[in-house]
Amino acid sequence: MKIQQLLQQARSDLDVRGLPTPGLDAELLLAFSIDRERHFLYAHPAKELSSMELKQFRSLIARRIKKEPVAYITGRKDFWSLGIEVTPDVLIPRPDTEILIEEVLKLSLREAEKGLRILEIGTGSGAISIALASELEDAAITATDLSTKALAVAARNTVNNNVKGKISFLRGDMFEPVDEKFDIIVSNPPYISEGEFELLTAEVREYEPRRALVAGPEGTEFHRKLARDGKRFLERNGWLVMEMGADQRFALEKMLKDRDYCDITFRSDYAGIERVAMAKKRG
Ligand SMILES: C[S@@+](CC[C@H](N)C(=O)[O-])C[C@H]1O[C@@H](n2cnc3c(N)ncnc32)[C@H](O)[C@@H]1O
């Protein structure tokens, strides 16, 4: 069968099972099966697959039909301008998180980039720290996670994205492995409540690491720890920048005010949902 026919068939197989992006998924999985980039499919619609390639493609489509995320099947997700390796030990980086990076980069310009020290809590695949390291030549970046397996993925991602040696990785619970102060603390913490977790799609609930998603009964438990303990690890006038979920603004604003942060601001994502909270430690 030719590439064009295979794509049509796979798209319709995924579509009838209610997968939200059947065309894109079919293309990504076919390109992966033949070890090519997606654009190759448009340039060679009449190419026939070998029987090995065909078998591989069919088995990948079968996995996708069971709702396994494409990024876990291919082991890769594009994020920022980077190719990030992902395994089931790490959250798949989300496009929304690019807003967090944009805000940290804006702060970096204001804070004179040279010598800037940045701490990321809960780095997972390393996507945030690696994006920052690729943009900020002179920043010293430290990144932590509780998961040893996630940190191994993050370390590999520094090599694949040419920022090896630019990030110090530490394993531990929140700030526990950290013993210095930073100009910016950034985090995309777990921020789903236990109740919300039950409502997530099977794709997320059954495949992504629960520990990366669920914060506790409220959903804001990690933000609370970041706001409380972050102050000890921030320089004066240092910034705390956190990703957040829809409807968490009220709770976050209150906890940041209670902890005496100033310049508290929120930034929405492109869907208009407030996605990033920023606050400054008083000088
Ligand atoms: C929402 S994921 C974010 C991953 C990555 N930074 C990203 O944006 O794609 C949260 C991360 O926090 C880590 N984590 C969970 N509990 C933690 C804790 N107590 N201390 C440090 N990291 C933790 C998880 O292992 C996971 O990698």
The ligand as a MOL file (V3000), in Angstrom:
LIG
                    3D

  0  0  0     0  0            999 V3000
M  V30 BEGIN CTAB
M  V30 COUNTS 27 29 0 0 0
M  V30 BEGIN ATOM
M  V30 1 C 3.7940 18.9030 35.9950 0
M  V30 2 S 5.3060 17.9880 35.9750 0 CHG=1
M  V30 3 C 6.3330 19.1700 35.1260 0
M  V30 4 C 7.4510 18.5400 34.3310 0
M  V30 5 C 8.2100 19.5250 33.4380 0
M  V30 6 N 8.8000 20.5940 34.2280 0
M  V30 7 C 7.3030 20.1060 32.3810 0
M  V30 8 O 6.8950 21.2660 32.5300 0
M  V30 9 O 6.9890 19.4180 31.3900 0 CHG=-1
M  V30 10 C 5.7960 18.0780 37.6680 0
M  V30 11 C 7.1430 17.4440 38.0030 0
M  V30 12 O 7.3370 17.5880 39.4180 0
M  V30 13 C 7.9420 16.4120 39.9280 0
M  V30 14 N 7.6080 16.3100 41.3500 0
M  V30 15 C 6.4880 15.8150 41.9340 0
M  V30 16 N 6.5710 15.9080 43.2710 0
M  V30 17 C 7.7690 16.4880 43.5480 0
M  V30 18 C 8.4230 16.8570 44.7570 0
M  V30 19 N 7.8590 16.6490 45.9480 0
M  V30 20 N 9.6530 17.4100 44.6600 0
M  V30 21 C 10.2370 17.6210 43.4560 0
M  V30 22 N 9.6640 17.3020 42.2770 0
M  V30 23 C 8.4480 16.7400 42.3240 0
M  V30 24 C 7.3670 15.2930 39.0840 0
M  V30 25 O 8.2130 14.1540 39.1140 0
M  V30 26 C 7.2690 15.9580 37.7060 0
M  V30 27 O 8.4320 15.7230 36.9540 0
M  V30 END ATOM
M  V30 BEGIN BOND
M  V30 1 1 1 2
M  V30 2 1 2 3
M  V30 3 1 2 10
M  V30 4 1 3 4
M  V30 5 1 4 5
M  V30 6 1 5 6
M  V30 7 1 5 7
M  V30 8 2 7 8
M  V30 9 1 7 9
M  V30 10 1 10 11
M  V30 11 1 11 12
M  V30 12 1 11 26
M  V30 13 1 12 13
M  V30 14 1 13 14
M  V30 15 1 13 24
M  V30 16 1 14 15
M  V30 17 1 14 23
M  V30 18 2 15 16
M  V30 19 1 16 17
M  V30 20 1 17 18
M  V30 21 2 17 23
M  V30 22 1 18 19
M  V30 23 2 18 20
M  V30 24 1 20 21
M  V30 25 2 21 22
M  V30 26 1 22 23
M  V30 27 1 24 25
M  V30 28 1 24 26
M  V30 29 1 26 27
M  V30 END BOND
M  V30 END CTAB
M  END
